[in-house]
Amino acid sequence: MTAVVGAGSRRPGPGIVPVTATLIGTIALQTAVPPFATDMYTPSFPRVTADLSTSASLIGLTLTAFFLGYAAGQLGGGPWSDQRGRRTPLIVGGVVCLLGAVGCALAPTVWALVAARIVQGIGGGIAAAVARAVVVDVARGDLLARIMSILQALGGLAPMIAPVIGALVITVSTWRSVFWVLTGLGAAMTLTAVWFVPETLPRDRRHGGGLRRSAAGITEVLRAPVFVGYMLTATFSGFTMMGYIANSSYVLQEMKGLAPIAFSLFFASTAMSQVLLSVLNARLIGHIRPRRLIGVGLISSSAAVTTLTIGVVAFHTPLILTCAGFLVLMASQAFVFGNAGALAALEVPHIAGAAAAVQGVAGALAMATSAPLASTGGGRTAVPMIGVMLVGAALAVTSFTLLTRPRGPR
């Protein structure tokens, strides 16, 4: 894939930057940290709980810790890249993520694991925010929406591959080996950033001013109502999806008796459904408005949550109905995340780093909140997970309906 953005577009990057397959693949790797750092880890939850003599809720807290760090990294990394350029922050993010993974692999207690997960999240957050800003630097309009859908499809390979790798690793080794694999991912992030990502924000387009300027950029994006609407749509959709990610291991393995490898294969199939529909979404853009595609995703997601609720409340969580609900829930996000992210970014293209940071922080905080709430039922009940999904789906639909209508000419 090769495309160029013409000089007449309103983009902050250098004169002409080609959007190549290599660049897209590298950016996808930078943004793949959350699915790898969470989905590769989920099959080992019961073993980590036993090995560290802790509880399911505290293991859920390690997910929360990661996403809190991820939020902090984005909040600092996005505005930093608006001020200093994209390349250096991207490389620093990869190094910090690598060091955090090493700390996780060596953690002697659950609290040490929590601390190391924060560091890992900070590095991943910096890299992810800057990577998204690079995309906005080099693309606009339908091209931006297509690239984000392609990135979502490539990123969707991570949750498809990660749990299978995680299950295979814990089958032949301990859960600590999962984090050594994640250390290798951090090294790959760093090296590909060094080799393949050019500087896309020249000096005359940067915004100096330190913390005050960073705060001003964040304030500006939060004052753009349509940006906030699309951001919240994606955020609450992520909140809903995280209910599945955080508690499906307990529901399907402990409540329904699936083996770790069977659970991982099912988890991979739900991720594959999202990948395939993300590719379809990229092809539909240009024929169907991205806003309408978001509506399709929200309707499908709401239907899946309704199905899961009926199954849990009325039929004691039947395996087939539960798996079907999980599958549709994951697949429907293909029409939400990429389109909502692109439409939000198009509202404030001149401060792409700050916009990417705000979107990333909102999503990370939502997932950090969702994970421990959804997993409080452990292997005993799926009711807390359902409560999280109902709240998230309702708020996503409300945000989209009330806040995202364009105000004035586009």
N, C-alpha and C positions, 0 to 999 in steps of 0.2 A: 504494500500500500504506500503510495506516495502522493502527497498533495501539498500545495503551497498556498499561503495566505497572501493576497495581493497587497500592494502598498497602499491602496485606498481604504483598507479596513481600519477600524479603530482599535488596534491592538498595541500593547505597550512594548512588544518585543523588538528585536533588531529588524532590519529591512525585510529580509525574506528568510524564513526558517522552514526547511522542508519537514513535513510530518511523515516520517518513514516508519516502516515496520519495526526497525531496530529501536527507534525512539519510543514507540508505543509499548513495545515489549519491556523496555527498561523502566518506563513509568509504571507499567502494571506491576512489576516486581517491587517497586518502592511502596506501592499501595497495598501489597498483598500481606503485609505484616499482621493485621488483625485476624484475618481468617486462618492463617497459619498458626499464629500464636494462641488462638483459642481452639480451633477445630482439631488440630493435631493433638492437643492436650486433653480434650474431653473424654476420649476412650479410657484414659488413665485415671479419671476422677476417683473411682472406688479404691484403686491401689494407692493413690496419693493420700487419700483419707486414712487408710489403714496404716501406711508406712510412717506418716507423721503424727499418728495418734490424734487426729483432729476430727472435725465434723463436716458434714456436707455444706453447711452454711459458710464455714470459714474457707472451704475450697472455692465456694462461689465468690468469696471476697477476693480471692486471687484474680478472678476475672475482673471484678470491680477495680482492683488496684491497677491492673493493666490499662483499663480504659480511662481511669483518672490520669495516669501518666500520659497516655495517648492524647488526652484532651490538653494537658499542660504543654506537651511538645508542640502541638499544632498552634496553640495560642501564642507561643513564643516564636515558632519557626516561620509561620506565614508572614507576619509583619516584618520579621527580621529579613526575610528574602525580598520584601518590597523595598527595604532600605539598602541592602548590601548585595543584591543579586541572588540568583537561584543556586548556582553551582556549589559554593562552599557550604551553605546550610544543608544541602542534600547529602553531601559526603559526611558531614558531621553527624547527621541523623543516623546514617548506616553504622558508623562506628559506635555510637552510644547504644544502639539496639543490640549490636553484637556483644558489648560488655554486659548488658543486662541479662542476655541469655546465658552467658557464662555464670553469672551470679545465681540464676535460677537452678542451673545444673548442680551447683555446689551447695545449695541452701540446706542447712541442717534442721531447720524448724519451719513451721508454716508461716511464722512472722518474717523470717528471713526471705522466704519465697515471695511473700507479699511485697517486701521492699525491693527485691530484684525485679519483680514484675513491673513495678512503677518505673524503674530505670529503663527497662526494655520498652515500655509503652512510650516514654518520653522520646527515645530515639526514633521509634516507629512513627510517632506523631509528627516530628519535625520532617522526616522524609516524605510522609504522605501529603502534608499540607503544601510543601514546596513542589512536589511532583504535580499536584493538581494545578498549581499556579503556572507551571511550565506549559501545561496543556492550554490554559486560557491565553497565555502569551502568544501561542502560535496558531490558534484556530478561533473561529467565530461562527455564529449562526448554526445552520444544519450540520456543518462539518464538526462543530464542537459537540453537538448532541450525539452524532454518530461515533465520534472518538470516545466519548464517555460511555456509550453503550458497548463499544468494543472493549474498553478497559474493564467494564463490568463483566463482560463475558470471559475475558482472560483472568480477571480476578476471581471469577466463579470457579475456575479450575482449582484454585487453592483449597476451598472447602470440600471439593470433590476428592482431591488427592490427599489432603492433610490428614483426615481421620483414618484413612487406610494406612498411610505411612505410620501414624501414631499407633494404631492397633498392631501392625507388624513389628514395630520397635518394641512395644511392651510384651509382645509374645516371646521374643528372643532375648530381651534385656529388661532393664528397669525403666521406670518413668523418667529418671534423670537423663536417659539417653535421648529422650524427645527434645530436651533443651540443648543438647549438643548438636542435634540436627538443626535446631533454630539458630545456633551459633553460626553454622555454615550459611544459613540464609542471610544473616547479618553481613557476613563477609561478601556474599554475592551482591547484596544491595550496594555495598560500598564500592566494590570494584567496577560494577556496571555504571554507576554514577560517574566515576572517574573517567571511564573509557568512552561512554556513549552519549552523555548529556552535555550539550553545549550551553554556554551562557545565553539565556533568552531575554534577559532584561538589561539593556545597556545603561550606562551610568546616567545619561541625560533623562532617563525615565524612572529613576529611583527616587524614593521619598525619604530624605534624611530626617533627623529630629529625634531619634532615640525613643524612649518610652512614651513621651508625650505624643509624638506622631503615630506611634503604634496604637495608642488609645484612641486617637482621633479617627484613624482608619476603621477600627472596630466599631466605633460609635456611628460612623457614616453608614456602614453596611446595615447596622441594626435599625437605622432610620429609614431604610428602603422597604416599604411594606410588602411589596410583591416578593422581593428577595426573602424576607422573613417567612412569608407564606409557603414558598417552595422549600425553604430550609426546614420548616416545621413538618411539612408533609413527609419529607425523607426521614427526618429525625424520629417521628413517631412510628413510621413504618419499620425503622430499625429497632425501636423499642419492642414492637410486636414480634419481629423475627428473632430477637435475642431471647425471648421467652422459650422458643423452640431450641435454640442452640444451647442454652444454659441447662435445661432440664430434660431434654429428650434422652440423654444418656441414662438418667435414672428411670424415666418412664418406660423406655423400651428394654433396657437391660434388667433392671431390678423388678419392675412391676410386671413386665410381659415376658421376661426370660430369654431375651435375645443374647447370643454370645457376642463378645466384643467385635469379632470380625464381621458378623452379620449386621450388627448395628452400624459399623463403619461403612459397609457397602450400601446400606440404605441411606445413610447420611450423604454418601457420595452421589447417590442417585438424585437426591433432592437438589444438590448443588448442580449436577449436570442439567437438570430441568431449567434452572435459572440461567445457566450458560447458553443453552439452546435458544431460549426465549430472548435473551439479550442480543444474540445474533439476529434473530428475527426482528427485534425492535430496531436495530440499526438499519435494517433493510427497509422497514416501514417508514422511517423518518424521511420526509420529502413527499410522501404520499398521504400520510396521516399526521396531523399536528401532534407534537410531543405532549401537549396538554391533554389531548384526548386519550393518548396512550396511558398517561398517568391515571386517568379515570378508570380505564379498563383494569389496570393493576390494583387499584384500591377496591373496586367492586369484587374482584376475584379474591383478594386477601380477606375482605370482610366475610365472604361466603365460606372461606376455609376456617376462619375463626368460629363462625356460627356452627359449622359441622363439628369441630373439635369440642365446642361447649356442649352440644347435644350429646356427643359420645361420652364425655366425662360425667355429666350430670345425670343423664338418663340411662346409660348402658354400661357404666363401670369401665370406661376406657377400653373399648374393643380394639384389638390390634389393627385390623384392616381399616376401620374407619379412622383411627388415629393416624395411621401412616398416610392415608389418602389426604387428610387435612393438612398434615405436615408438608406433604409434597406440593399441594396447591399453594399453600402459604409461601413457601420458598420460591416457587416458580413465578408467582405474581409480582414479586419484587423487581423482576427484570424490567417491567414497564414503569417502575417508580423511580428507582435511585438515579440512574443515568440521566433520565429526562428532567427530573426535578433539580438535580445538581447543575445541569447545563443551563436551564432556564433561570435558576438563581444567579449563577455566575454572570450571565448576560446583563443582569441589572446593574452590576458594578464592575465592569471590566478593567477600569483604571486602577483598582486596588485589588488585584486578583489574589495576592497573598493573604490579605486580611479576610477577604471573602472565603477563601479556602479554609482558613483557620477557624472562622466562626462556624462554618458548616461542619467541619470536622469535630470541633469541640462539642457542639450541640449533639451530634450523633454519638460521640464517645460517652458523654455524660448520660444520655438516655440509655445506652447499653450498660453502662456501669450501674445504673439504678435498676434496670430490668433484671440483670443476672441474679443478684442475691434474692430479689423478691420472687422470681420464678422458681428458684431452686430450694426455697424453704420447705417445700413438700417432700424433697428428696425422692426416695423410692416408695413413699407411703401413699401420697395422693398427688394428683395433677391439678387440683383446684387452684393453688396459687399461680401456676403457669397460665391457666385459663384466664384468671383475673387480669394478669399482666397483658395478655393478648387482647382482651376486650377493651381495656382502657386505651392501649396503643392504637388499635384499629379505629376506634371512635374519634380519637384526637387527630389522627392523620386525615380522616375524611373531613372533619370539621375545619382543619387548617386549610386544606385544599379548596373547599367550597367557599369559605368566607374571605380568604386573604389573597388568593392568587389571580383574581381577575385583573387584567391590565387596566391601568388608570391613565387614560390619555393615549395619544398616538404613539405607535412603536416604530 
